Amino acid sequence: IVSIALLIVVNRILLAKFLRSLYSRLVVGSCKSLRDRSTLRRDKDYDCQLIVFFILCVCACQVNVPKQRRTFCKGKCKKHTLHKVTQYKKGKDSLYAQGKRRYDRKQRGYGGQTKPIFRKKAKTTKKIVLRMECTECKNRKQLPIKRCKHFEIGGDKKRKVRPIRGDVACTSCCIVYCLNRGAIYGHLAEPLAFS
């Protein structure tokens, strides 16, 4: 029991040391140090804020697809070629489709709404469909991928974080701290090294 208590105390001291160095390099709004702000919590809440910081760094990722992709062409090529990748978008509904003509005819005259309108939408995301066009024969194909909230084509690639002098380094991470009086958003002004 004594060894566990000692381990907890040492852990809290290290967390407090790390977060003090983190706060000293944090730039918020007017570029003043957070040390001067009276909204900071005491040392007892530093470990909770550390957990929030790492969760946000992990969960802030999104789906990033390259603009060009080398894949098999089923058209004239019959081989792997370079394909231009875009996101599929639904086109404008035709006024002359059979279902639309039937619906408009049924809606005519008195009688109000004749068909049910779906209102119990549960999904918050849609399945992304990639539209790929062969650069050689212009043949097009579509590839559905999984659901995601954030999707981009040709974004910056993730870079590995290199340690500085054998320490762990955090660079250009967006930090969100939930303090007593609202949230403060900030960016690291310089690479942060801690031991």
C-alpha positions in Angstrom: 0.0 0.0 0.0 2.9 2.4 0.9 4.6 1.7 -2.4 1.4 2.4 -4.4 0.8 5.7 -2.5 4.4 6.7 -3.2 4.0 5.9 -6.9 0.8 8.0 -7.1 2.6 11.0 -5.4 5.6 10.8 -7.9 3.2 10.5 -10.8 1.3 13.7 -9.7 4.6 15.6 -9.3 5.7 14.7 -12.8 2.3 15.6 -14.3 2.4 19.0 -12.6 5.9 19.6 -13.9 4.9 18.8 -17.4 1.8 20.9 -17.4 3.7 23.9 -16.0 6.1 23.7 -18.9 3.1 23.3 -21.2 1.3 26.4 -19.9 4.4 28.5 -20.2 4.7 27.9 -23.9 1.0 28.2 -24.7 -0.1 31.3 -26.7 -3.8 32.3 -26.3 -5.5 35.2 -28.1 -3.5 38.1 -26.9 -0.3 36.1 -26.7 -0.1 36.5 -22.9 1.2 33.6 -20.8 -1.5 31.6 -19.1 0.3 31.9 -15.9 -1.1 35.4 -15.4 -4.7 34.2 -15.8 -6.7 33.7 -12.7 -8.9 31.1 -14.4 -6.2 28.4 -14.0 -7.1 25.5 -11.7 -4.7 24.3 -9.0 -2.3 21.3 -9.3 -5.0 18.9 -8.3 -6.7 19.2 -11.7 -3.6 19.0 -13.9 -3.8 15.3 -14.5 -7.4 15.6 -15.7 -6.4 18.3 -18.2 -3.5 16.1 -19.4 -5.9 13.3 -20.2 -8.2 15.8 -22.1 -5.1 17.0 -24.1 -4.1 13.5 -25.3 -7.6 12.5 -26.1 -8.1 15.6 -28.3 -4.8 14.9 -30.1 -5.8 11.4 -30.9 -9.5 12.1 -31.8 -8.8 15.1 -34.0 -7.9 12.9 -37.0 -9.9 12.7 -40.2 -10.0 10.8 -43.4 -7.5 12.1 -45.9 -7.4 10.6 -49.5 -4.6 11.4 -52.0 -5.7 13.2 -55.3 -4.3 10.5 -57.5 -4.3 6.7 -57.0 -2.8 3.8 -58.9 -5.4 1.1 -59.3 -6.8 -1.4 -61.9 -8.6 0.0 -64.9 -11.5 -2.2 -66.2 -11.9 -0.1 -69.4 -9.6 -0.4 -72.5 -6.4 -0.4 -70.4 -6.9 -3.7 -68.5 -4.0 -2.9 -66.2 -3.1 -0.7 -63.2 -3.0 2.9 -64.2 -3.1 6.3 -62.5 -6.6 7.4 -61.6 -7.8 10.9 -60.6 -9.8 10.8 -57.4 -12.8 13.0 -56.6 -15.7 12.8 -54.2 -19.0 11.6 -55.7 -21.8 14.1 -55.3 -25.5 13.4 -55.9 -26.9 15.1 -59.1 -30.1 17.1 -59.5 -33.3 15.0 -59.3 -35.0 14.6 -62.7 -38.5 15.9 -63.0 -39.4 13.2 -65.5 -38.5 10.1 -63.5 -41.4 7.7 -63.1 -41.6 8.1 -59.4 -41.5 11.9 -59.5 -44.3 11.9 -62.2 -46.5 9.6 -60.2 -45.9 11.6 -56.9 -46.7 14.9 -58.6 -49.9 13.5 -60.1 -51.0 12.1 -56.8 -50.3 15.4 -55.1 -52.5 17.4 -57.5 -55.8 18.9 -56.3 -57.2 18.8 -52.8 -56.2 16.2 -50.2 -53.0 17.6 -48.7 -49.9 15.4 -48.3 -50.5 12.0 -49.8 -47.3 10.2 -49.1 -45.3 9.9 -45.8 -42.4 12.2 -45.3 -39.5 10.5 -43.4 -38.6 12.4 -40.2 -36.9 9.8 -38.0 -33.3 10.3 -39.3 -30.8 8.6 -37.0 -27.6 8.7 -39.0 -25.2 11.7 -38.6 -22.8 10.7 -41.4 -23.0 9.4 -45.0 -20.9 6.7 -46.7 -18.3 8.4 -48.8 -18.0 7.4 -52.4 -14.8 8.0 -54.4 -15.1 8.7 -58.1 -12.0 7.6 -59.9 -11.2 8.5 -63.5 -8.4 6.8 -65.5 -5.9 9.3 -66.8 -5.3 7.2 -70.0 -8.7 6.0 -71.3 -10.9 8.3 -69.1 -12.9 5.3 -67.9 -14.7 6.1 -64.6 -15.5 3.9 -61.6 -16.8 4.4 -58.1 -15.5 3.0 -54.8 -17.5 3.3 -51.6 -15.6 3.7 -48.4 -16.7 3.7 -44.7 -18.6 6.4 -42.9 -16.8 9.4 -41.5 -17.5 12.9 -40.2 -14.5 14.7 -41.7 -13.3 13.9 -45.2 -10.7 15.7 -47.4 -8.9 15.0 -50.7 -5.2 15.8 -51.0 -4.7 17.1 -47.5 -1.3 17.3 -45.7 0.2 14.0 -44.8 0.8 13.1 -41.1 4.4 13.6 -40.1 6.1 11.6 -37.5 7.0 13.6 -34.4 10.8 13.6 -33.9 12.2 13.5 -30.3 14.3 16.6 -29.3 17.4 15.7 -27.2 15.9 12.3 -26.3 12.7 13.9 -24.9 9.1 13.5 -26.1 8.2 16.5 -28.4 4.7 17.9 -29.3 4.5 20.2 -32.2 1.7 22.3 -33.6 -1.1 20.4 -31.7 -4.3 22.2 -31.1 -4.9 22.3 -27.4 -8.3 22.7 -25.8 -8.5 23.1 -22.1 -11.9 23.2 -20.4 -11.4 25.6 -17.5 -13.8 27.0 -14.9 -15.0 29.9 -17.1 -15.4 28.4 -20.6 -12.9 26.9 -23.0 -9.6 28.4 -24.0 -8.2 27.5 -27.5 -4.5 27.8 -28.2 -1.6 26.6 -30.3 1.9 25.8 -29.2 4.2 28.6 -30.0 7.2 26.3 -30.3 8.1 22.6 -30.0 7.6 21.5 -26.5 10.1 19.1 -24.9 9.4 17.4 -21.6 11.0 14.5 -19.7 
